[in-house]
Amino acid sequence: MNSSKIKLFLQTMPHKTNFASVALLLLRLIVGVAFLYHGWGKIQNPFAWMPPTAPVPGFFQFLGAISEFGGGIALILGLLTRLASLGLGFTMAVAVLMHAVVMGDPFVNMTGGSSFEPALGYLGISILFLALGAGKFSLDSKIFGERN
């Protein structure tokens, strides 16, 4: 991958209004803090945060812990947002598959039990940040600039 393609990946999309960038900032902060909390327990034991019977190898558990904890920090700062969103997107896609297919959880559990709705929502948000970037109120915008 040449440097111009890398720079295009790191730049943020121009947003016509401050309102759009404020909305992206608020969403980044909310979702970033949520991922920070979700990842905190996992990062404490990154290779074995799932039960021993889980079909996920320790290395992939490590990648999930890093993507949630590190991705949360990246979203809060608006730094390397697209790269963080890519990792978070893959992690949430696996979470959706684990809950929906492996565990057979419903989309929404009306009794308050496990479901795949939160993971699917976070997957959608990750795709949004992958497509739009962090907005102009971010370190990405300050360091890498905005696309024309």
N, C-alpha and C positions, 0 to 999 in steps of 0.2 A: 504494500500500500504506500503510495507516494505521499509526500508531506502536504500537498494541497488537499488530498482526500482526508487526511488526518485532521487538518485544520478545519475543513468543512464540517467534520463530525463534532468538533469541539465548540464551534461557534454557536451562538444562539440565533434563533429566528427573530427578525425584526417584528415588533408588535406595534400596531398603529396607535394604541392608546396606553396611557399609564395604567388604566384600569385593568387591562389584560395582564400586564406585568405584575401588578399588585395581586391579582387573582392567582397567578402562578407562584408568586412568593408565598402567599398564605397557604396554598395547597402544598408547596414544598415543605414549609415549616410543620404543618399538621402531620403530613405523611412521614416526613423525616423523623419527627419525634416518635411517632408510632413504631416505625421500623427500629429506631434506636432502642426502645423498650422491648420489642419482640426479640431483637438480636442480643440484648444484654445477657439474658440467661443462657443463651446458646454459646456466646463467646466465652463464657466461664468454663465450659467443657466442650470445645468446638468439634472434637472428633467423636464424641459419644453423647450428644444431647438428646438423641432419640432413644426409645427403649431398646434393650439388647435384641429383641425379636424383630425390630424394624428391618425391612429389606434394603435399606440404604447404607452403602459402605461409608466408613468414617471419613474418607476424603471428600465425599459429596456432602456430608453433614458439615464439614469444615467450610466448604464453599458457600453453603447456605448461611452459616453463622457469619462469615465474613461479609457476604453480600447484604445481609440485613443490618448488621451493626455498622459496617463501613458505608453502606449505601445510605443509611439514615443520616450519618454525619455529612456525607456528600450532598444529599438533598437539602439539609439545613443550610449549608454553606453556599449551595448553588455552584459547586465545584466538581468538574467532570461529571456533570449531571447525566448526560447521555450514556456514558460508560456505566455509571452506577445503575441507571434505569435498565440497561441491558442485563446486568447481573440480577437485579431485583425481578425483572420480568421472567427470566429463566427460573429463578427460585420460586416465584409465584405460580408459574405454569406447572412445575413439579408438585407444588402444594395442592393445586386444583386436582391434578391427576391422582395424587395420593388420597385426598378426601373423597373425590367423586367416584373413582374407579376402584382403588384398592380397598378403601374402608367403606365404600358404599354410602357415604353421607349424602343427605339431601342438599339441594341448593340452599334452602332456608329450613332450619329445624324449629318448628313451632313450639317445641318443649324446652328450648334453650340449649340443646345439646350441640354437638359438633356439626358443622356444615361447610360447604366450600364457597359460600357467598363472600366472606372477607378476602380470601385468597384471589378470587376472581375479580373483585373490586380493585384490589391492589395491583393485579395484573393489568387491568385497564388503565389505571393511573400511570403505571410504568410505561405503557405504550404511549400515553399522552406526552410524558416528559421526553421519551425517546424521539417523538415526532417534533415537538416544539422547542425542546431545550428548556433552560431555566428561566428565561425572561431577562429583561434588562437590569433587574435588581438582583444581580448574582455575581459571584466571583468569575464565573465563566464569561459573562459579558464584559467585565472589567479587564480580564486577562486576554481573552481570545477575540473579543469584539463581536459584532453582530454581522450576520449575512446580509448581503445586498440583494 
